[in-house]
Amino acid sequence: MLENYRTVLYSDEPLYQKLFKRFTFKDNEYDEIVHFFDRNTNEVIHIVSNKYINFSINPVTGYRNLTHVIIQKSFYKSKDLIMILRKLKVFRPEVFVLVYLDSSSEYFEKLCSIIAKEELATIAFDEDDIFTWYELTSNNELPIQDDYVLKKYNKRQNKFFDQY
């Protein structure tokens, strides 16, 4: 399923380990264990710092043959993340982008609404959402995220968006 993908993962080590376990399969044909999130291969680039996002945004001097980008929300403030996602959409429209929210959605309702309304990325809350995202993108599809779109933001939503 993931053999033709080149993924850049901006996450901490615990999330990487969860994904490594979730995307480990037994290949019955060759009787071996396959790890799709093995950072020792050329298909997965795991970055544990928020400083190098420009390598994913810039198609000229950045990563080549990039197909997927996964960003852990806790690496960036909401406003910075929106700016990054907008740049990815402009400079790398062919790349599938996923934002992994590692906190409750109630804190990030405005963020999710902006992401969904502008179709900047897919939103995930657990490893199963990421698995589903990979399955859909293999057919050039994306999940429908209309449930996240809000008509109006309240003070609490604006406060969380501005602070986190």
Summary of the structure (lengths in Angstrom):
residues: 164
radius of gyration: 16.0
end to end distance: 34.9
largest distance: 56.3
contacts: 451
relative contact order: 0.15
helix: 41%
strand: 18%
